[in-house]
Amino acid sequence: MGAPFKKFEAHGSGGPRIHEIPMRMVLPNLVTVLAICAGLSGIRFGFEGRFEPAVVMVLLAAFLDGIDGRLARMLKATSKFGAQMDSLADIVNFGVAPALVLYAFLLDQAGSPGWIAALLFTIACGLRLARFNVLDEEIDRPQWQTEYFVGVPAPAGAVLVMLPLYLYFLRLGVEPSRPAAFVAACFTVLVAFLLVSRLPVYSGKSLKVPGDKVLPIILGVVLYILLLMTYPWYTLTASVAGYLLFLPFSVRAYSRRAKREGEKVPPSDIG
């Protein structure tokens, strides 16, 4: 009588054994795991009432989660395992962590509506990430449409939804209260709908910088990073405001590009 189960091969038939995997294949996955640790640590700090380190950890998780894929492509270390690991990390870092930190800080004072808002944001983030994975596999889309995200991307949503915390850290008189909790719940639901909307958001992936503007742009990026390190809450608040103002211009640019390409744009694609 044969064995009831086949021997499990960790890497599939014919795949490399564990001792054969080079270190460059491990580094992107290590960054992904560190991102998950940062996101979960942010949740812990939030429920301990240490909201500033909580926000820092959530933003750190978003940053690490944003570079692991680029690191894998740079090291030529992409793999199906890494792609699945990254997708699972995204829902934790961009959906669960920001929602729970915001709930611990303010939304709980709104009662059930606050919890519903947190749930909607997390679910919307999961739906957004699933749609991104599906669209990323489509090959029949026009090349120019790949320059736009469909809906606000999940990392941007995570930064946007924590705006109430930034305003509180600015010490502008914005204090946690029941009315403020209801306003924050409405804002959270708004961000959730932006995530799952068909709003075309320019990604900037194919943006080309003129040679004579490289140095000023580098200087501008360095200035932004210095401002973020020196005045983090002012810079983040201004960034959120600037991003929300940017969305209508992105929609208009998409519509103009579609007309120039001679394509009919369904209303759902620009609204």
Buried (B, 14 or more C-beta within 10 A) or exposed (E): EEEEEEEEEEEEEEEEEEEEBEEEBEBBBEBBBBBBBBBBBBBBBBEEEBBEBBBBBBBBBBEBBBBBBEBBEEBEBEBEEBBEBBBEBBBBBBBBBBBBBBBBBBBBBBEEBBBBBBBBBBBBBBBBBEBBBEEEEEEEEEEBBBBBBBBBBBBBBBBBBBBBBBBBBBEEEBEBEEEBBBBBBEBBBBBBBBBBBEBBBBEEEEEEEEEEEEEEEEEEEEEEEEBBEEEBBBBBBEBBEEBBEEBEEBBEBBBEBBEEEEEEBEEEBBE
